Amino acid sequence: MPVREDSLVNEELCERLRAARSVFVLTGAGVSAESGVPTFRGGGGAAVWKGMPFDVISSASMVRSNLPEVWEWFDYRRGVVERCRPNFAHATLAAWQKRFEKVTLATQNIDGLHAEAGSRDVLELHGSIWRARCLTCGAK
């Protein structure tokens, strides 16, 4: 398949958006990375905190075996994220909710930057770093 010029892709995207009555957007780490939110993935099992890879420190088995360490990890992450602000992509998606009849915004990000930018009813697929629930009693 031949590679299309960026201007043609942008033109087609603009035309589709002009004709749209509803829009669905799915965002991930790349959107918030622009704001300074680390992706924490590193790739290849790279250590992201205290010598542990992301999939270990954020795993259900770690929650069961060492919950205080998991809380410390999330406290650390909140400290990093609280200094980050929404970027142009967050602002653009928030503006789309005003422009289009129906915009559904789903994100894999847990940072809350879409809402901070003004987006409404964001579907936070992985939850929020700003909310927690006790696994024993269900308290929030």
Disulfide bonds with the S-S distance in Angstrom:
none
